[in-house]
Amino acid sequence: MTGTQTNFSVTVLHLRFLLQAETVVHLGPQAGAQIRGALGAALKEFACTSPGTNPRELAEHSQHCPMCRLMHLETQQGVRGMNPARPFAVRPPLSVHPEQDRLFDRGDTFELGISLFGDAYDQVGYVAKAVHRMGQIGIGYGRGRFTVRDAQAVNLLDKTTQALMQKPGVLSRPTLVQTASDTRKMMKKLDANRLRLRFLTPTTLTSNGQTQTHPDLPLLIGRLLERCQSLEAYYTPAPQPASQWRERHLDLIERAKQIRSLVNTRWVKVESGSRRTTERSAMGGFVGEMSLTGDLSPFLEWMVWGTILHVGKNVVKGNGWYEILT
């Protein structure tokens, strides 16, 4: 059965890098945060047009600077009064238990995924160069170094790939991207009355400023819609009117209350730290499974988009990554 289709679309480019450890690479449970920090440090070396920009000038600067548009976009009036969603997501190496460290000895290979959303596609050259540079400066505890052995564009829905590697730090131009047509194809494969989700990395959803320790469908759909709206508003050429998103949000939240859910998740406590400020911040969330039963056709599109775009807080640090089990 197919679900209800809308005219939402954002282009997604997913890059998958095969990395080989040159020294011991030791990543903690906050692996995504460590990777995001290393990516930002590498980009800052060559992709910021005006390092040291006055914070009061950041909004204008971040509209045009390759690094800052990707990592630090600021606006005077955000959608729903919130900061813009960042146009990328990190997919760190997974471990059997999210609380565990990831340890790679010299010679071991591991994978890193980075998704670019909307017009952030234009930054693919900078990102490729930054991943190469990350391997030189090191990541994680002890600054473990690695070499990029391969790079591919990947369609996260049908699993097709495109080889991109030309030489270290240089990729051929990707042509394999994901769009709404891929989402529609996936929707046709799903059971519109029964669905099971698996949250692979800690997922943090908030309601009225309070972090929720377990998922429920109205909350999940609400946060998915907010993320999709923000990405469309800032990184696509023809966003839908805010009023249309508002009506959609109210309608789907009410419909979601009629769906039966069975939740088998647990909370994972994770913290990330900053070398610059030495401060630590919480980035924990729930992992596990959620089963849904009822008329799911109005939600299928957004559920599929969520498997690509992630959901909730700290997406740029690898959080909010889930899959649909079929």
Buried (B, 14 or more C-beta within 10 A) or exposed (E): EEBEEBEBBBBBBBBBBBBBBBBBBBBBBBBBBBBBBBBBBBBBEEBBEEEEBEEEEBBEBBEEBBBBBBBBBBBEEBBEEEEBBBBBBBBBBBBEEBBEEBBBEEEEEBBBBBBBBBBBBEBBBBBBBBBBBBBEEBBBBEEBBBBBEBBBBBBBBEEEEBEBBEEBBEBEEBEBBBEBEBBBEBBEBBEBEEBBBBBBBBBBBEEEEEBBEBBBBBBBBBBBBBBBBBBBBBBBEEBBEEEBBEEBBEEBBEBBEEBEBEBEBEBBEBEBBEEEEEEEBBBBBBBBBBBBBBEBBBBBBBBBBBBBBBBBBBBBBBBBBBEBEE
